[in-house]
Amino acid sequence: MRNNIIAIAFVGLSACSFGQFGNSDPISNAEGSEYKFQKIAHLDATPVQSQGYTGTCWSFSALSFFESELMRQGTANPDLLSEMYIVRKAYESKAAKYIRMDGKINFSEGGAFHDIPYVIRNYGIVPLEVYDGLNYGTERHNHSEMFSVIDGAVQGLLGHLQKRNVKSLTSAWQVALNGILDAYLGEDIKEFELDGKKYTPKSYADAIGLDMDDYVSLTSFTNHEMNKECMLAIPDNWAWGKSYNVELEDLMSACEYALKNGYSLAWGADVSEKGFSFSNGLAINPKDAKTISVSGNDNKNFSDGGAEKSSNAFKTPVDEVIVTAELRQEGYDNKTTTDDHGMHIVGLYKDQNNTRYFLVKNSWGTGNYPEGYLYVSESYFKWKTINVYLHKDGVSNKLAKKLDL
């Protein structure tokens, strides 16, 4: 997570062309950098977009992933899918569950990869050109006001419900909530026409041919039983989606195997560490993190490049921390590893020292040197990954047998 028609930034990249990524010569993360990345595997993706000032990376990254899935399955130029249709329908269900749970679950802009199959199964999906979600007079997504209004309505309803003399709710509150969503995102889509054909969101979902039962989430934490399903205890997992819990090395190997066999992955991770620098096109985990100076702060939604970070480590490869399951678990338990941001893994590369990196498509526009992408080292990935989401056929037979897929 997460053009002049929808005012989303991308700089002339076609669905199958990635500028500097399209050749076999070593490439770098930034101008003047000594990092030399060599391609191991690289997969097609649709143009980089911007989530603007919103906490909807989960929708942008997951739909980028599903657009790549359409390409993998033979659609050369798939329709861009509407992130804000997913966001809208998720809000409807999220609010209903929040009220049912008397406010004892999270209600926020955030979400998880499981939200997309939940919405597609229950409501369908529409193309971006049909629903851009920009109904409030700006050319860039900004949900700060909208969420304040939605949250105020939901919290007000919860407060009303908790009064002693209130014994039931009317059905009007859901109509009122949809009125807010209509005002900011545009009226709900019941039917639309595309290329001379009429669709509903559900019939369009059927037409593009993605089977939501084909996708699985993988994670790796020692507080859950290995090679079994678990429910990640992260606030944005409001839909209570499940993941398969695997050994740390199996998680890394699964991603490598998938990419080498043509399957990209959606990636949920902590991006608040010093070594994660979008402006430098790099996420690393140096042994001496004190060499990285930080100026400014990340915004609360992790929806832009955030704090400025500078270090020679972003220009020249350095020794990185060897991440163990114990070190990874420590961060998860003490809350220094949190579920910050969703992105889309589309490639596997290595530097001149044979250190492996994932090429990651972000949703913060194309203002950095790798044109909206960044390279994530194996050490950072192992340390700060929350989960990955992929097609079950992208899982090796060995791991699939362990998980009884």
N, C-alpha and C positions, 0 to 999 in steps of 0.2 A: 504495500500500500502502500492520496494513497494520489493553431491555425485560425484564420479569420472568421471561421464559422462559429467556433466555440471559445475563442480567445484562450487557447491552451498552447503553451510554448513548445515548439519544436523547430529545429533549424534545418529543414529540408532533407531529413533522413527518410529514405523510402523504407518499406517494410522489410526488405531483404538486404539493404545496404547500410553499413555502419561507419561510413567515412574511414577513419584510420583503422578500424577493426577489420575492414574488408580485404586486407592484404596479408601476406605471410611474413613480412619484415617485422623485426622486433619493434614494439611500440612502448610508449611511456605513459605515466600517469599525469605528468605536468610538464610545462615548458622548463627546460633546464635540468630536469630530473635525470639521474643516472640509472633509474630502474629501467630494465629492458625485459618486456614481457613477450613471451613466445606463445602462440596459440597451441593448445592441446585439443580443445573442442570449442565450437562456437555455433550457436543456434539462432534462428531467425526470431525477430521480435518486431512489434509495431512501433511507431514513433514514440519517443519520450514525451510525456505530458507533465503538467504541473498540477498538483493538488491544491495550489494556492494556500490561503490561510485557513486550512481545515484540518481536522484530525481524521481524514478519510484515506490514509495511505493503504489501509487494508483492502479497500475497494479498488483503488488504482492498481496496486501490485497484483492482486488476484485476477483482475480482468486482463491485465497485460499478459499474465500467465495463460489464461484461457484463450486469448487471441493467438498466442504462440501455439497452443494446442490445436486450434483450428488450422493453422499453417502446417503443423506437423501432420495433420490428418488429411491434407491435400487441398485446402482452400488457399490459393496463392495470395489473394488480397482480401482478407476477411474484413467485415465491417468492424469498425471500432465499437466497442460495447459501452453502454451508458453507466458510468460509475455512479451518477447521482440517482438513477432509477434504483440501483441496489441500495444506496444510502437511504433513500426515501422509504422503501419497503422495510428495511431493517429497523428504521425508527418506529414504524407502526407496530411491529412485533416486539421490539425492545421495550416500548412504553407499556404495552399490554402486560408483558411479563413483570416489569418493574412494579406495576400496580398490584398484580396478583401476589407478588412477593412482599407487599407492604414496604417497598423501598429497601429491601435487604440485599439487593444485588446492585451491580454497577449500572448507572445510566450516564452515558457520555457520548462524545463524538466517535470514540474508538470502537473497533470491532476486531474480528478475527477472520481468517481465511474460510472458516466454516460458515460464515454468514452468507457467502455467495451461493453455495449449493442450497442452503436453507431458503434463500429468496427465490432462486431459480425453480426449485421444486414446488414452492408454494404459490409463486406469483408469475414466474417467467422472467424474461429479460428483453430489452429493446436496444436498438442501435443508438449510438451517441448522437447521430444527426437527428434522431427523433426526440431525444430528451437530454438537453445539455445541462439542465439544472441551474441556469443563470437567469432567474426571473426577478432579480432584485436590483437591476440597474447598473451592475458592474460587469466588466469583461474578464474578471478573474474570480475564481472561487474564494469566497470568504464567508465562513459560517459562524463568526463570532456573535453577530447579532441574532442570527437565526437560532443558534443553540440557546442563547440566553432566553429567548422567547419560549422555545419548546420546553426547556428545563423549568422555567417559571411556571408554565402551565401544568406540567407533570407534578412538580413539587406542591403547587397549590392544590391540585386534585388530591394528592396524598394527604396533605394537611386537612382538607375537608373530610376525607374518609375517616380520619382518626378522631374526629369529634364524636363525643359519646352519643349524640342523638341521631347520627347518620347511620342508617341500617343498610343502605344499598346505594349503588351508583346508577345513574341513568346511562343510556347508550349515547347520549349527546356528546360526551367528552371525546369519544373517538372521532366523531364528525368534526369537532372543534380542532383536534390535533391535525386532522387531514387538511383543514382550512389553513392552518399555519404552514404546513408543507406545501400546499398549493401556492400560497402567496410568495414563498421564497424560491421554491424549486420549479414551479409550474404545475399545472393540473395533472392529476394522475392519468396515466395512459391506459385506456381500455381497448382501443383498436387504432391501428395506423396502417398507412399504405407505404410500401417500399418497392421500387422497381415494378410498379403496376400491379402488385399483389397486396391483398389485405391480410393483416395479421393481428392477432392478439399477442400480448407478451408471452403467453404460454405456447401458442402455436409457432411463434418465432423461435422460442427456445427449442422446440421440437425440430424445426426446420434446419437450424445450424448443426444439430446432431451431437451435442455434448451430453454424455451420460454422467450425471453427477455421482452415480454409484461407483464410477471408475477411479475415484481419487481418494488418496489417503494422506494423513498427516503423520510425520515422524518426529519424535523428540528424544531427548536423552537426559534423564535425571534419576539419581539413585534413590530418591524417596518413593519411587514407583517400582513395581515388579518389572523385571526385564522381559522383553519380547511379548508383552501383554498390552492391551489397550488401557489407557488412563485418561483422566480428564485434567488438563492442565489448569492449575490454580492461578489463573491470571485474570485480573478484573474484566478485561474486554471480552473474555470468553462467555458472554452473556447467554449464548445459544447452547452452552454446555457441550460443545463438540469434543470428540475424543481423538486421541493421538496414539500411535503405537510407540511404546517406550523401548529404545534399543541402546546397545552399548555405544559409547562415544565413537569408537573407531568404526563401528558399523554405520553410524550416522554420516561420518565423513565419506566412507566408502560408497554408501548409497548415493550420495550426491555426485560423486565422481563417476560412478557406473551410469547413472541416469544421463548425465551430460554427454558421455562418450557414446551413448546409444540413442541420442536424439531427443531426450526428454529434458525440458527446462523445469525449474522449480520456483515456487513462491517461497520467500524467506522471511520469517519473523525474527527480529533481533533487537538487542539493546544497542543503541547508537550514541549513548551519552558519554562514552569513554574518550579520553584524550586522543587516542589513536584513530578514532573515526573522523575523517576529514573529507567532506564532500568537495570542498574547494580545491583540495590537493588530489582528489580522485583516488583516495587510498584509505583503507582501514587496516591498521596494523596493531600489534600487541608487543611493543618493544620491552626488553628486559629493564631498561632504564627509562621509565615514562616521564621522569623529571626533566628530560631533555625537551619535552614538548611544552611550549608556552601557550596559554589560552587567553584570548581577549574577548570579552563579551559573554553572552549566554545563549544557550539553545532556547527556542521558544517552546511553550508548553505542549504544543502539538507535534513537535519535531517535523515541521512542514516546510523547512527551508534549510539552507546551509548551516545556520546556527552560528555558534561561537567560532571566531577565527582562531586557527591553530597553526603554529609555525614550529618547525624543527628540521634539522638536517636529516632526521629519520624519514621525512617525506620526500627527500631528494636522493638519498643513498640507502640501499638495503642495510638493515641492522639486525643483530641477534634478537630473536623474539622468545617470549615465554613458552616453555613446553607445557601445554595445558593438559592436565589430568582430569579424570572424572571428579575427583575430590575437590580440585580447585574450582571447577565449573559449578559444582553443587554448592560450594561455599557462597559464591556470588548470588545464586538463586535464593539460598536460605536467608542471607543477611540483607537482601533487597538491594544490593549493588548491581545485580543483573535484573532488569525489568523489561517488560514487553513494550518497547518504544515505537517500533516502526516496521512496516511491511515493505518488501522490495521483491525484485524478480531476478533470479539467477539465470543467466543465459550463456555463460561460458566458463571454461576452465583454462587457466594459463599458468605458466611457470616463469620465474625470473632467472637471471643469470646464475643464481646460486641453486637452482632447481627447487626453490620454495614454490609451493602451489598457491594459486590465488583463484578465487571465483570472480568472474566478471558480472557485476550486478547493475541492473537497470533500476534507476531510482525514479521518483515522481516529483522532483524538485526543479523541473525545467532543465535547460541545457547550458547553463551558464558556466560550467567548469570545463576544464581542458578536454576530458573524455566525453564531452557532449552529453552530459546527463547520466553517465555511467561512473562506476568506481571499481577498483580492484580490492578484494577483501582477502587478506592472508588466511592461510589454514589455521594459524594460531588464533587470530581474532574470531574466525568462524566457530572454532571449537569452544572458545571461551564464552561467546555472547549470543549464540543461537538459541532462540526459544523453540522454534519448530520449522520444518519445511513441509511443503505440500506438493504432491506430484501425482502423476498417473500411476496406477498400480502396476502397469506393464513396464514402467521404468525402474521397478524394484528387481534386483537380481533374483534368480531362482533360489539361491542359497538363503538370502534374507527372507524371501517370501515364504519359504518352508518354515523358517523359525517363527514367523508371525502367523502362520496358517492362513495366508491370504488366499 
